Structure formats: structure tokens, C-alpha cells
Amino acid sequence: MLTEFNFFGVFMAPIVVYAIAALPVTMLIRFALWWTGIMKWFWHLALFEVALYTCVLCLMILFV
């Protein structure tokens, strides 16, 4: 069950916590993709990075 997160007396929605946690995971995946050269395959890098972040965020919400 998702509940609010108390941050110094301010209640935040759980999506905020997941969104912040998804950033380092996305950065790690981006680094691995750049290092292997897979990022060169994508035509629109910004669009791919937003889609990657969205996928990571959705997977974290579903499985964490």
C-alpha cells in the first residue's frame, strides 16, 4: 500500500520518492549504454532518455 512520505513535516506523494529514486538508476543505465556504444543507435537521444526514465519509473512503481 502506498502511503505519504513525511519529509520534515511535509507530506509528499509516493510518486515523488519514486521519481527521485529513478534518477540515479536511469543515469546508471545511460552510462552503461554510452559505454557499450548502444546509444549511437538512437535517432533522437533526448526522446530516448525521457522514455528510459519513464520506463524505469514505471518499473519501480510496479515492483518496489
LODREN-380363 format. One line per 3 residues: number of its first residue (from 1); for each residue x, y, z of N, C-alpha, C, O. Coordinates in Angstrom, 2 decimals. Each point is the difference from the previous one (the first is absolute). Layout:
NUM> X:Y:Z:X:Y:Z:X:Y:Z:X:Y:Z; ...
This chain:
1> 0.84:-1.18:0.00:-0.84:1.18:0.00:0.88:1.24:0.00:0.90:0.12:0.83; -1.15:0.78:-1.75:0.76:1.23:-0.08:-0.56:1.02:1.00:-1.20:0.25:0.05; 2.09:0.31:0.73:-0.41:1.02:0.96:0.87:1.23:-0.20:1.00:-0.03:-0.72
4> -1.40:1.12:1.34:0.75:1.23:-0.12:1.35:-0.13:0.70:0.16:-0.77:0.94; 0.80:1.55:-1.42:1.34:0.02:0.55:0.17:1.30:0.78:-0.24:1.08:-0.54; 0.66:-1.17:1.79:0.17:1.17:0.84:1.42:0.52:-0.15:0.95:-0.68:0.38
7> -0.81:1.88:-0.93:1.31:0.62:-0.20:0.04:1.29:0.80:-0.45:1.05:-0.47; 0.98:-1.12:1.68:0.08:1.14:0.91:-1.36:0.66:0.22:-0.12:1.22:-0.01; -0.89:-2.03:0.22:-1.33:0.50:0.27:-0.85:0.28:-1.22:-1.17:0.37:0.13
10> 1.73:-0.53:-1.30:-0.75:0.22:-1.25:-0.30:-1.36:-0.59:0.92:-0.78:-0.29; -2.18:0.48:0.11:-0.39:-1.27:-0.57:0.08:0.06:-1.52:-0.56:0.89:-0.64; 1.26:-1.86:0.08:0.17:-0.06:-1.46:-0.63:-1.27:-0.53:-0.09:-1.01:0.70
13> -0.35:1.08:-1.92:-0.57:-1.17:-0.66:1.12:-1.01:-0.27:1.15:0.39:-0.19; -1.47:-1.67:0.17:1.02:-1.02:-0.25:0.67:0.12:-1.37:1.13:-0.45:-0.17; -1.81:1.04:-0.79:0.58:0.16:-1.34:1.23:0.89:0.05:0.90:-0.17:-0.82
16> -0.84:1.11:1.75:1.15:0.88:0.12:1.23:-0.80:0.43:1.09:0.19:-0.53; -1.27:-1.09:1.48:1.10:-0.83:0.47:0.47:-0.92:-1.11:1.21:-0.17:-0.20; -2.14:-0.43:-0.52:0.38:-0.87:-1.11:0.69:0.79:-1.12:0.95:-0.50:-0.60
19> -1.42:1.71:0.32:0.60:0.81:-1.06:1.44:0.36:0.34:0.87:0.00:-0.87; -0.62:0.32:2.13:1.37:0.33:0.41:0.87:-1.25:-0.01:1.17:0.07:-0.38; -1.71:-1.20:0.78:0.77:-1.24:0.00:0.27:-0.52:-1.41:0.99:-0.70:-0.21
22> -1.83:1.04:-0.74:0.18:-0.47:-1.37:1.12:0.76:-0.73:0.53:-0.50:-0.98; -0.18:1.68:1.45:1.04:0.78:-0.66:1.36:-0.70:0.01:0.59:-0.14:-1.07; -0.05:-0.30:2.22:1.31:-0.66:-0.05:-0.02:-1.32:-0.77:0.99:-0.36:-0.63
25> -2.11:-0.35:0.68:-0.10:-1.25:-0.75:0.05:0.29:-1.50:0.67:-0.71:-0.75; -1.37:1.75:0.33:0.02:0.38:-1.41:1.39:0.46:-0.41:0.46:-0.34:-1.09; 0.20:1.11:1.92:1.35:0.45:-0.31:0.97:-1.17:-0.13:0.87:0.01:-0.86
28> -1.02:-1.01:1.71:0.84:-1.18:-0.08:-0.23:-0.77:-1.30:0.95:-0.45:-0.64; -2.21:0.31:0.25:-0.31:-0.68:-1.26:0.51:0.81:-1.18:0.53:-0.57:-0.96; -0.67:1.90:1.01:0.52:0.85:-1.08:1.51:-0.15:-0.13:0.51:-0.11:-1.11
31> 0.19:0.10:2.23:1.45:-0.17:-0.04:0.38:-1.33:-0.63:0.92:-0.06:-0.82; -1.62:-0.99:1.20:0.29:-1.32:-0.57:-0.29:-0.03:-1.51:0.74:-0.62:-0.76; -1.80:1.29:0.34:-0.33:0.04:-1.44:1.02:0.84:-0.78:0.34:-0.36:-1.13
34> 0.14:1.46:1.71:1.03:0.79:-0.67:1.31:-0.78:-0.08:0.68:0.02:-1.02; -0.35:-0.71:2.09:1.25:-0.74:0.07:0.05:-1.15:-1.01:1.05:-0.28:-0.57; -2.18:-0.37:0.36:-0.05:-1.10:-0.97:-0.22:0.48:-1.43:0.16:-0.78:-0.94
37> -0.52:2.03:0.75:-0.20:0.55:-1.33:-1.41:-0.18:-0.54:-0.25:0.29:-1.17; -0.65:-0.75:1.98:-1.38:-0.23:-0.45:-0.74:1.32:-0.21:-0.92:0.06:-0.81; 1.29:0.99:1.52:-0.70:1.28:-0.12:0.16:0.60:-1.39:-0.80:0.86:-0.38
40> 1.80:-1.26:-0.37:0.19:0.52:-1.36:-1.07:-0.50:-0.96:-0.17:0.56:-1.08; -0.55:-1.59:1.45:-1.02:-0.58:-0.86:-1.28:0.84:-0.03:-0.79:-0.14:-0.93; 0.59:1.00:1.91:-1.26:0.72:0.13:0.06:1.32:-0.74:0.98:0.74:0.07
43> -2.06:-0.46:-0.79:-0.05:1.20:-0.80:-0.20:1.25:0.86:0.69:1.00:-0.21; -1.60:-1.06:1.15:-0.34:1.16:0.84:0.37:-0.34:1.44:-0.78:-0.64:0.71; 1.96:1.07:-0.28:0.51:-0.39:1.31:-0.86:0.53:1.16:-0.24:-0.71:0.97
46> -0.19:1.95:-1.08:-0.80:0.57:1.08:-1.32:-0.75:0.18:-0.44:-0.25:1.12; -0.17:-0.10:-2.23:-1.25:-0.76:0.07:0.24:-1.38:0.61:-0.81:-0.47:0.80; 1.91:-0.17:-1.16:0.32:-1.30:0.57:0.27:0.11:1.50:-0.43:-0.86:0.77
49> 1.14:1.90:-0.35:0.31:0.15:1.42:-1.26:0.25:0.83:-0.11:-0.51:1.12; -0.81:1.27:-1.64:-1.28:0.21:0.70:-0.78:-1.31:0.07:-0.57:-0.32:1.04; 0.56:-0.42:-2.14:-0.69:-1.29:0.00:0.65:-0.98:0.95:-0.69:-0.77:0.68
52> 2.02:0.77:-0.62:0.72:-0.87:0.93:-0.34:0.35:1.44:-0.25:-0.89:0.82; 0.25:2.18:-0.50:-0.36:0.43:1.36:-1.43:-0.41:0.34:-0.28:-0.46:1.11; -0.62:0.64:-2.06:-1.40:-0.37:0.23:-0.13:-1.50:0.24:-0.75:-0.42:0.88
55> 1.46:-0.38:-1.65:-0.04:-1.45:0.18:0.57:-0.41:1.35:-0.57:-0.85:0.69; 1.68:1.45:-0.30:0.60:-0.31:1.30:-0.95:0.40:1.13:-0.18:-0.75:0.96; -0.41:1.91:-1.08:-0.94:0.47:1.02:-1.20:-0.94:0.11:-0.41:-0.36:1.11
58> -0.16:-0.03:-2.23:-1.15:-0.90:0.02:0.37:-1.36:0.58:-0.78:-0.58:0.76; 1.94:0.07:-1.11:0.43:-1.29:0.56:0.24:0.08:1.49:-0.30:-0.94:0.73; 0.84:2.07:-0.26:0.20:0.17:1.45:-1.34:0.05:0.72:-0.15:-0.57:1.08
61> -0.82:1.24:-1.67:-1.32:0.08:0.63:-0.65:-1.38:0.06:-0.65:-0.34:0.99; 0.81:-0.44:-2.06:-0.64:-1.31:-0.05:0.66:-1.02:0.93:-0.69:-0.79:0.65; 2.03:0.80:-0.59:0.69:-1.08:0.67:0.65:0.35:1.33:0.53:-0.90:0.66
64> -0.54:2.15:-0.25:0.63:0.37:1.29:-1.08:0.27:1.01:0.30:0.33:1.14
